[in-house]
Amino acid sequence: MPVGQHTIALSDQVSPFPSILPITETAMLKKETSSWYLFSVRIIQARHIPCKDLLSHSDCYVSLWLPTASHEKVRTKTISNNSNPLWNESFHFRIQTQVKNILEMELYDEDVVAKDDLFTVACDVAKVKPGETVHEQLTFNSEGKEVLEVEFMMGSIPSPPEKLITNGVLVAREMLCLEVQMTKGENEEPLKRGESVMLMVKESYEEMQRITEDSDILCLHCIKGWEPTLKATLESGAAETKMQRDASSGSLEVPLNSFSIGQKMKVALPLEKPAHLELQLKASGCLEGLDVRLGFDLCVEEQDFLRKRKKVVAEALKKCLYLEQDLQEHEVPLIVIMATGGGYRAMSSLYGHLLGFQKMNLLDCVTYLTGTSGSTWAISNLYEDANWSHKDLVGPISKAQKHITKSKASASSWKTLKRYIKELRQRAQEGHLISFTDMLALILEHMLHGELNNSTLSNQRQAVNQGQNPLPFYLALNVKKDMQSSFAFKEWCEFSPFEVGFLKYGAFIRSEDFGSHFFMGRLMNRIPESRICYLEAVWSNIFSANLLDVWNVVISLYPEWKEEDEKNKSLSTQPFSAQKTVCFSPPDEISHIVNKILTSRPAEERTPNFLKGLQFHKDYDQHEEFSTWNDVQVDVPPNHLTPLEEELCLVDAAYFINTSCPPLLRKERRVDVILYFGYSLLEPCFDSIEETGQYCVEQGLPFPKIVLTEEDKKNPKECYVFVDDENPEVPIVLFFPLVNNTFKEYKAPGVKCSPAEMEKDDIDFVSSMSPYKLENLTYSKDDFDKLLMVTEYNVQNNKDLMLQAFYKAVERRKHQQS
């Protein structure tokens, strides 16, 4: 409820929500209470403001935004034709002390044609202590000429504290749900004439709802502590003459903090007598039962899977390592297969590697299977069968070969396009956000399956419910749509049959709810789960790059360019720290246009943001888990992080590093052995493993040091073992480059090819005419078989190295326990 003309009221919430089963709370979840304070900002004056308009002096005003207190921005009046404007205007915000409150003030020059953003100030409210008055002169450049003079005050508010739920990074606040129902009866006459009642709560998730003659119960959800107000207005039924009536004829306002939780209240809209409209209101509040799981530990379903899978792995390791005694649960190492991307090449290669594992009876030793981009196509295909790892892989491989070798012309036929359009229309009717990625999904499905595939990600739970197969993980990057490259801002988003979530924020939702609408950790509008093809398109979306992404790929091919680019990046980014006021100038118009061109993503994916509404804990940037995955400077201030976005923008993880390692490096999983399969054709073919190693060093993640000689890079071996003998917490990594120096000479472990066979089976990985280039969408049967043979041979020929790593991991586990 506004306090005076310029006050932003913030505060309470929570209530009845869709009937769903809440995700199990985690041990790391905390319940806190937070006191209320009134934070006051007095915009005094500005001095020496430059003029961008050649015809007059600046016409200045200041905009204020504190998203933890209100969705809305407020502003001063405009002082026209004055380079030293004096405002002396005050604004008041109700704030909570347990959330991170960052106030942004923007100084504008309000021109007739367009307004210019002159300067922006980001200020941590925590710098002002209760009872203090802080006077500041904010300078916008090193010379200190342009100045904004402000005054901050912090005072306590005598009101009950608010209850919060937090994982130490994100905070869910109390919500209020207002149920509105029209009283049935004779007072419906206005609605029968085609009129309707417009309900509006500015700070609510829905913002507005409309009551018509056919309406039942309508709900408006808002933050309880923001002291929202319901405004109800009777509107004309004719759209062309629709106009709001004044307060004496069909309009009322009701402060929601006047409601008693759980009690019903009747209100009437004043109409011309004798007509009237009566509404029945009921406010409900709650904080429990979040539908977004806030926590960094593993979900209950994955923990249950691990208990079951360890029994399978223990038995398999006993056989292959010839152990005399059974392994105890704590002695069973976590062995994982990690596949990189590379289109059809990655898909085909992963099939070959898995076939080799199956022939060596080693698949049951593996606990996790991860992939990105093209390798996810093979994984998702396999998990349509609930018992795939215990069946002959020749079947699914033959099916994949059929579609890889067929002509792709039918994927763009008129008949097929009409089917795409029909499905996309139906998808839109279901409530999904439609983008170019959805069309790409249907094209991929046609090329990979040739028919409609109704399987979903959550369906894959059937393949792991008894621990019978490794648990699959898929990876994508969440990026900024039109602000930065994928290199400058990226957030790892992992997908499993159980959950989808962000490693950095410790926030996860059930996989079947991905694509639905959330607010403040609650599921507001459930959308039918997407078929798996739509996720495959997200995991391998190569079309959502912007020009800066393309540039980063180009410079990665030229080490000297890359070194200079990294130097420039380090000079141009400055970290934001708490308790520090940061002032900066936006780019000029030309720079803004250029940046827009460079960062625009014309074919981005669109997914509702399940973090929407959640706020940041006051100490979020000090949290160990957040700091581990907070790998870009723009991660602070929090006003521009993902919880403030309406939608997610998910892209192929290979835009940053062609790896699917991040889900495996979470300390909660404590992986022991990573079988790292690189599917790059680039020379050198070690870019992926080296970049992963460097990234892990920078982020403090457990990963062995990657040391390669010049000879290694000139003549790659079949397998490299990287291990940190000083730190048993660091996983043993076995790296298998796709291109190596022996595949041409051997057709099976220990069996050399004859000269004739070498000529016949020669595989072209490196020339410009290679059939395995990323853009090649059709392989010949011979090319597919050769790639399968090479990858199958590669793992079988290195069985001894793998068994040595498995044995070392077992010994490590035993030693750590003792």
Secondary structure as UniProt FT lines:
FT   TURN            5..6
FT   STRAND          7..8
FT   TURN            27..28
FT   STRAND          30..34
FT   STRAND          36..47
FT   TURN            54..55
FT   STRAND          60..65
FT   TURN            67..69
FT   STRAND          74..75
FT   TURN            80..81
FT   STRAND          86..96
FT   TURN            97..98
FT   STRAND          102..110
FT   STRAND          115..124
FT   HELIX           125..127
FT   TURN            130..131
FT   STRAND          133..139
FT   TURN            142..143
FT   STRAND          147..156
FT   STRAND          162..166
FT   STRAND          170..173
FT   STRAND          175..182
FT   HELIX           186..188
FT   HELIX           189..192
FT   TURN            193..194
FT   STRAND          196..200
FT   TURN            202..203
FT   STRAND          208..211
FT   TURN            213..214
FT   STRAND          218..225
FT   STRAND          229..235
FT   HELIX           239..241
FT   TURN            247..250
FT   STRAND          251..255
FT   HELIX           256..258
FT   TURN            261..262
FT   STRAND          264..270
FT   TURN            273..274
FT   STRAND          276..286
FT   STRAND          293..294
FT   HELIX           300..320
FT   TURN            321..322
FT   HELIX           329..331
FT   STRAND          335..339
FT   HELIX           343..359
FT   TURN            360..361
FT   HELIX           363..365
FT   STRAND          368..371
FT   HELIX           374..382
FT   TURN            383..384
FT   TURN            386..387
FT   HELIX           388..390
FT   HELIX           394..405
FT   HELIX           409..412
FT   HELIX           414..429
FT   TURN            430..431
FT   HELIX           436..448
FT   HELIX           458..463
FT   TURN            464..466
FT   STRAND          471..478
FT   TURN            486..488
FT   STRAND          491..495
FT   STRAND          499..502
FT   TURN            503..506
FT   STRAND          507..510
FT   HELIX           511..513
FT   TURN            514..515
FT   STRAND          517..519
FT   TURN            520..521
FT   STRAND          522..525
FT   HELIX           532..539
FT   TURN            542..543
FT   HELIX           547..556
FT   HELIX           559..572
FT   TURN            578..579
FT   STRAND          582..584
FT   HELIX           589..599
FT   TURN            602..603
FT   STRAND          607..608
FT   TURN            610..613
FT   STRAND          615..617
FT   TURN            618..619
FT   HELIX           620..622
FT   HELIX           624..629
FT   HELIX           633..635
FT   HELIX           638..640
FT   HELIX           642..644
FT   STRAND          647..648
FT   STRAND          650..651
FT   HELIX           653..655
FT   HELIX           662..665
FT   TURN            667..669
FT   STRAND          673..678
FT   TURN            685..686
FT   HELIX           687..699
FT   HELIX           710..714
FT   STRAND          720..722
FT   TURN            725..726
FT   TURN            728..729
FT   STRAND          732..737
FT   TURN            743..745
FT   STRAND          746..748
FT   TURN            749..750
FT   STRAND          751..752
FT   HELIX           755..760
FT   TURN            768..769
FT   TURN            771..772
FT   TURN            774..775
FT   HELIX           781..796
FT   TURN            797..798
FT   HELIX           799..817
//
